[in-house]
Amino acid sequence: MTHYMKLKPAPFDCIKAGTKDIEMRLNDDKRQAIRAGDIIEFTNTESGEIIKAKVINKHCFDTFNDLYKAFDKIRLGYKPNEIAHPNDMTQYYPQEEIDQNGVVGIEIGLIK
């Protein structure tokens, strides 16, 4: 099955470069349907460029704080000199939705 997700240029470029292999999302109904072996087609929100990745595993957590503790920040899409903080994700998801759904780290491998 193929799933479609949009990404801002910075995380898109990190996946394309092979440094980001954990895509963080709300564990809503759409993400709960994702299974290991599925394909995710990521579209860059600015350029329209598309890359594809295969789902290796899903890691479910109650909060982004728990997810951030489980993975190295580079795997989450941060640069070595950046500070990784779970509150960064509240720009995408309201705390109420995080509390209601939990979160997921989708482990992916870029398809070249």
N, C-alpha and C positions, 0 to 999 in steps of 0.2 A: 504494500500500500504506500502511496506517496502522500506526504503532508506538505503544506505550503506555509511558510513563515516569512515575514518581512523583518529586515534588520537594518539598523542604522549603519552608516559606512564603517565606523571604527570596529564594532564586533564582527561585521561581515569580513573586513580585511584580515582580522585575526584568525578567523576560521579558514579563509582562503590561504593564509600563510602557514597554516598547520599548527599554530600555537594554542588556539582556543579549541578545545575538544569537549567542553561542557557548556551546553546551551541552557541557560536558566529561564524558567518560565513558571507561571502560575499553574498548579496542577488542576486545571479546570477540566470540563468534559472533553474538550478538544484534545488536550494533552494526554488525558487518560486513555485515549484510543490508540496512542502510539505504542508500538511494540518493537522489540529488538528485531533487526532485519529489515524494518521499514526504511523508506527513503524520505529525507526532508529536503525540499527544494527551497533554498533561501534566496530572497530577492533583496538586493540593495535598494533601500528606499530612495536614494538620490540618483544613482546611475541606472537603475533597472537591471544591472548585471545579475545573473543567476549562477549559483553554485549548488551542487548536490552533495549530500552526505548520507551515509548509512548509519542507522541507529545501532549502537553496540549494546547499550544498556540504559536503564532508567533508574535514577536514584531519587527516591521520594523522601521529603522532609516536612516537618511541621512549619519551619520558618526558614527564611533566607539566612539567618544567623547560623543555623545548623548546617545548611548547605555550604556556606563559606568556610566553616570549620573543617569540612570534610575534604576540600580540594585546595590545591595550590592556586594562588591568584592568577598565575599565567594561564592555567587551564580554563579559568573563568573569563578570560579576555582582557585582563589587566596587563599593563606594561610593567617591567621590573621596578621602575621609579614611581609608579602610582600606588596610592593607598587604596586598598580594597576594603570597602565597608558595605555590609548588608543593607544599610539604609539607602544605598544607591538605587536599589530596586524599587523603592517607593515612588520614583519618578514615572515608573511604568504601571505599577499596581497599587491600588489603595490598600492600606493595612487591613481594612475590613475584609477584602477579598482574599488576602493572604491568610488571615485567620480562618476564613470559611473553607478554603480549598486546600491549603498547604501549598508546597512548591515542589518542583521537580528539576533535577539536573539531568539533562538528556545527554548521554555520552555518545559522541558521534565520531565517525571517521570520514574524512573528505574523500569523495570519489573524483578521481582525476581522469 
